Amino acid sequence: DRAPDGVLFADDGWLLLHRHADDRMIGNHGGLTPEEMNIPLLVRKTPQR
């Protein structure tokens, strides 16, 4: 099962990268228009561990 443990949101002026990110990545995207920020979010309650 590959469900994430959490989600990270960067503040203005910051960029979050995975330490093992592919070196071929030549750019990133962080649009601030409503169309780019309003994305679907699915939330599912899971049993306690």
JOLINSUL-V935935 format. One record per pair of residues at least 12 apart in sequence whose C-alpha atoms are under 7 Angstrom apart, sorted by the first residue. I is the first residue (numbers start at 0). GAP is how many residues later the second one is. If there is no record, write none. Layout:
i:gap
I:GAP
I:GAP
This chain:
none
